[in-house]
């Protein structure tokens, strides 16, 4: 009996081992420290388009590739299928980490990656450079979104910028006066709104604290809130621990936050523009601002899988999704700033681009876009080791207590 | 004899008749495979994973044996705090549901007419038909600073507890109440009325009867219910995310390590904590005979 148990355990262990080895092949080619902290594997972009292959497997954030099955009125996929003959198979993911592990299966041709996923995908060779000349609509995309650290390496583009937004300082105008212009209302120990503060529930929120310290404690020398050495990281963690008793609750679901703002359980916090719009539309007096210190935010990029057998359809999808019409539909449906200026003429709500500051490069430059913290400092320092995302996560658990 | 055994079916049946062990083996192979591979196998895999680690950049699992995850789990005070909080919440939920469920189950089993009994059983089950999330969010609205509870309690100088550990206990108690009522109801139904009558005949007052007759006989049923409420609370992470304010439970740590950090091995390490607690709990309640009541 004992032997049989042992054999079973052994069998299971062996099975897991095989499974683990099976997926680790691509990582061996990754990541010796280089210009941006790592050197991506050598992959070539597609030279020219061929015949459409008949289908394209899309890995997308929910709401980025709607085909009318959720709501018949929301559909920018069916038209594309008819026009190009590329059938679109959509798989939605919930977090960047889920996206990264799904992409490793090699079953997906294109992916909408946020900045905290894109570098990992590039480094592990799961996505390849994109020949932007084959994407006609790329020419229209705002210049300030192109060739940024999260969608390019050494000026080689790895995808098409799609949409972006900021994590804004948001407050109830009837409960918070005067209108705040600094994150101090959330981080200062003497904030009059303690107990009514709401903050984002993710390890990446540590960057918000680091961004605050960048202005308020310049002696720490923080240059990039995603590249923190021991001392800087500790300072950010301490700041968040001091903030915790003042926090009413952490939010990860924007509807939950909207409800807290509506009921007045929270009067000030960090929020997305879409939350602000939603809360306002339901009658609660809220406003938001990009504070003097700047803010964190997201910028998404459509990328092409390195192992994709449907390259032509993939490029056609990339071109379609940043076309004025589709870009406008996604931006409006999801609540973010489109990447194509021509999209602004196509939105149903004509004020959309103004509300979301599309094309406002000065505004966009104040945003520190989400990036995966890695041990090689992203700000270029080589004399210290930075804290990686695993340590961020562990610290986040500790902060919440 | 040979003439009756000509068809293959008969041959097979006769063969199986002569081999009772083989017969039993075939009969049990499907459930045993399920239990052994899918169920216990998954637990074993979980335990094995807990000794591995993750490559920080690519997020791949590194299959090298180490105790580092367990060292972190035991050396960081925060995990102790979270474990104690989780066990405390689970224990409180169990006590609250037991107190609420007992009179309800008692009425259903001993006083209600058969028709009313059926209706009450259905009424107890109805909340199970609604989505967990809807119920949790409903409590979120009720517990809000200007919600129903605030409105109800304010005239008496009281107020809603707001979001936090207490709100979590209330919500979980609501969610798991049916799992406590039904086992107690089943236990009480098996309690012979004659025992209660005999106690009365011997001069015991109702409370004495309850303490000396009803409770000892139904205690295993209460413990059986507590296994459900305790283990369900121990593993919960959604209710606390919705009404828990800034608090977190073991489930949140597991979830964050899988969802955010992609650190499956450490999540597995944390996930062994409730398993160990439940094993200890089951070992403790085994002697009460509660497991026969499941």
Contacts between the chains, C-beta under 8 A, distances in Angstrom:
chain1	res1	chain2	res2	distance
A	8	B	36	6.9
A	8	B	41	7.5
A	8	B	44	7.6
A	9	B	44	5.8
A	9	B	48	7.7
A	12	B	41	5.6
A	12	B	44	5.4
A	12	B	45	5.6
A	12	B	48	7.0
A	13	B	48	5.6
A	16	B	45	5.9
A	16	B	48	6.5
A	16	B	49	7.3
A	16	B	63	7.6
A	17	B	63	5.8
A	20	B	60	7.4
A	20	B	61	5.2
A	20	B	63	5.3
A	21	B	63	7.9
A	23	B	60	6.8
A	24	B	60	4.8
A	24	B	61	8.0
A	27	B	55	6.6
A	27	B	58	4.2
A	27	B	60	5.2
A	30	B	57	7.2
A	30	B	58	6.0
A	31	B	57	5.9
A	31	B	58	7.5
A	38	B	57	7.7
A	94	B	259	7.6
A	95	B	259	5.3
A	95	B	260	6.9
A	97	B	59	6.8
A	97	B	259	6.5
A	97	B	260	6.5
A	97	B	261	7.4
A	97	B	262	4.2
A	98	B	259	7.5
A	100	B	59	6.0
A	100	B	262	7.1
A	101	B	59	6.8
A	101	B	262	6.8
A	120	B	57	6.8
A	120	B	58	6.7
A	120	B	59	6.9
A	123	B	57	6.6
A	123	B	58	7.2
A	124	B	58	5.0
A	201	B	241	8.0
A	202	B	260	6.0
A	203	B	256	7.5
A	203	B	260	5.5
A	203	B	261	7.0
A	244	B	246	6.1
A	247	B	246	5.2
A	248	B	163	6.9
A	248	B	245	6.3
A	248	B	246	7.6
A	249	B	163	5.5
A	249	B	244	7.6
A	249	B	245	4.6
A	249	B	246	5.8
A	250	B	246	6.0
A	252	B	241	7.3
A	256	B	140	7.6
A	256	B	242	6.9
A	259	B	140	7.2
A	259	B	141	7.5
A	259	B	144	8.0
A	260	B	144	8.0
A	263	B	141	7.8
A	263	B	144	4.4
A	263	B	145	6.2
A	263	B	146	5.8
A	263	B	147	7.0
A	264	B	145	6.0
A	264	B	146	6.2
A	265	B	144	5.5
A	265	B	145	4.9
A	265	B	162	7.6
A	265	B	163	7.1
A	374	B	56	7.2
A	374	B	57	5.5
A	375	B	56	6.2
A	375	B	57	7.2
A	388	B	56	4.2
A	388	B	57	7.1
A	389	B	56	7.1
A	389	B	261	6.1
A	390	B	54	6.7
A	390	B	56	5.2
A	390	B	261	5.4
A	390	B	263	5.7
A	392	B	261	7.7
A	393	B	256	6.1
A	393	B	257	6.4
A	393	B	260	5.4
A	393	B	261	3.5
A	393	B	263	6.7
A	394	B	72	7.5
A	394	B	76	7.9
A	394	B	261	7.7
A	396	B	256	6.9
A	396	B	260	7.6
A	397	B	78	6.1
A	397	B	79	7.9
A	397	B	82	7.8
A	397	B	248	7.4
A	397	B	253	5.6
A	397	B	256	6.4
A	398	B	76	6.9
A	398	B	78	4.6
A	400	B	246	6.2
A	400	B	247	7.9
A	400	B	248	5.1
A	401	B	78	6.2
A	401	B	81	6.2
A	401	B	82	7.8
A	401	B	246	7.8
A	401	B	248	7.7
